[in-house]
Amino acid sequence: MAVERLERINSLLKRVIAESMFSVMQGDSVAPGLFTVTDVSCGKDLRDATVRVSVFGDDELKELGLQHLKHNAKKFQAIINREVRMKFTPRLVFQLDRSLEKGDEVLAILDKLPPIAD
């Protein structure tokens, strides 16, 4: 399978999952607005997809949010099955993405550095 095609599929799945977050997570104890879908990576056979999400909040809320996403994975798969024409609907595996936090830490360190004199 061409790399470009796989990238398009990953992008499409990312959009569908992000757009369906509010409808799927409606009524959960974790607000759907706290989630950001940062990346989706499908396997070459398109049967599995890893969804990386960032959750706004403390570590306890992040773990709780990840558990809610894992619990609702079948609902996301049903939406993908309905909205995206694919031979197989990929099984979704959610992972916590901490890259945004690490970026914030780097920016905070850079802000603390004294300015460079010319």
GUVEX-56214 format. One record per residue (C-alpha): x, y, z; residue in one letter; residue number from 1. Coordinates in steps of 0.2 Angstrom, whole numbers, plus 2048, in hexadecimal, padded with zeros to 3 digits. Layout:
% GUVEX-56214
[[X Y Z] A NUM]
...
END
This chain:
% GUVEX-56214
[[800 800 800] M 1]
[[806 811 7FC] A 2]
[[80D 81C 80A] V 3]
[[802 82B 804] E 4]
[[7F2 820 804] R 5]
[[7F6 81B 816] L 6]
[[7F9 82D 81B] E 7]
[[7E8 832 814] R 8]
[[7DF 824 81D] I 9]
[[7E8 829 82D] N 10]
[[7E3 83B 82B] S 11]
[[7D1 836 827] L 12]
[[7CF 82B 836] L 13]
[[7D7 838 841] K 14]
[[7CA 845 83B] R 15]
[[7BB 839 83D] V 16]
[[7C0 834 84F] I 17]
[[7C3 846 854] A 18]
[[7B2 84B 84C] E 19]
[[7A9 83D 855] S 20]
[[7B1 840 866] M 21]
[[7A2 84B 86C] F 22]
[[795 83F 867] S 23]
[[79D 82F 86D] V 24]
[[7A3 837 87E] M 25]
[[793 840 881] Q 26]
[[78E 83D 893] G 27]
[[79E 835 899] D 28]
[[7A6 83C 8A9] S 29]
[[7B5 843 89F] V 30]
[[7B0 851 893] A 31]
[[7B4 84E 881] P 32]
[[7BB 85F 87F] G 33]
[[7CA 85A 889] L 34]
[[7D0 84E 87B] F 35]
[[7DB 852 86C] T 36]
[[7DE 844 85F] V 37]
[[7F1 847 85B] T 38]
[[7F4 838 84F] D 39]
[[7ED 829 848] V 40]
[[7F8 81B 841] S 41]
[[7F0 80C 837] C 42]
[[7F9 7FC 835] G 43]
[[7FE 7F8 823] K 44]
[[7EF 7EB 822] D 45]
[[7E3 7F9 829] L 46]
[[7DC 7ED 836] R 47]
[[7E3 7F6 845] D 48]
[[7E6 809 849] A 49]
[[7EF 811 857] T 50]
[[7E6 821 85C] V 51]
[[7F1 82D 866] R 52]
[[7E8 83A 871] V 53]
[[7ED 848 87C] S 54]
[[7E2 84B 88B] V 55]
[[7E1 85C 894] F 56]
[[7E3 85A 8A7] G 57]
[[7EC 851 8B4] D 58]
[[7F3 83F 8B3] D 59]
[[7E4 838 8BC] E 60]
[[7D8 840 8AF] L 61]
[[7E3 83B 8A1] K 62]
[[7E2 829 8A6] E 63]
[[7CF 82A 8A9] L 64]
[[7CD 832 898] G 65]
[[7D7 824 890] L 66]
[[7CD 817 898] Q 67]
[[7BD 81F 892] H 68]
[[7C4 81F 880] L 69]
[[7C9 80D 881] K 70]
[[7B7 809 888] H 71]
[[7AF 812 879] N 72]
[[7BB 80B 86B] A 73]
[[7AD 801 864] K 74]
[[7A2 811 862] K 75]
[[7B0 819 859] F 76]
[[7B2 80A 84E] Q 77]
[[7A0 80A 849] A 78]
[[7A1 81C 844] I 79]
[[7B0 818 839] I 80]
[[7A7 80A 832] N 81]
[[798 815 82E] R 82]
[[7A1 824 827] E 83]
[[7B1 81D 81F] V 84]
[[7B0 810 811] R 85]
[[7BE 803 815] M 86]
[[7BF 7F1 812] K 87]
[[7C3 7EE 825] F 88]
[[7BF 7FA 833] T 89]
[[7CF 7FB 83E] P 90]
[[7CF 7F6 850] R 91]
[[7D3 806 85A] L 92]
[[7E0 806 867] V 93]
[[7E1 817 871] F 94]
[[7F2 81D 878] Q 95]
[[7F6 82C 882] L 96]
[[801 839 879] D 97]
[[80B 843 885] R 98]
[[815 84D 877] S 99]
[[80B 85D 879] L 100]
[[80F 85D 88C] E 101]
[[822 85A 888] K 102]
[[821 869 87C] G 103]
[[819 874 889] D 104]
[[827 86F 895] E 105]
[[835 874 888] V 106]
[[82C 884 885] L 107]
[[82B 888 898] A 108]
[[83E 884 899] I 109]
[[842 890 88B] L 110]
[[837 89E 892] D 111]
[[842 89D 8A2] K 112]
[[852 89F 899] L 113]
[[859 8B1 899] P 114]
[[859 8BA 889] P 115]
[[868 8B9 87E] I 116]
[[872 8CA 87D] A 117]
[[877 8D0 86C] D 118]
END
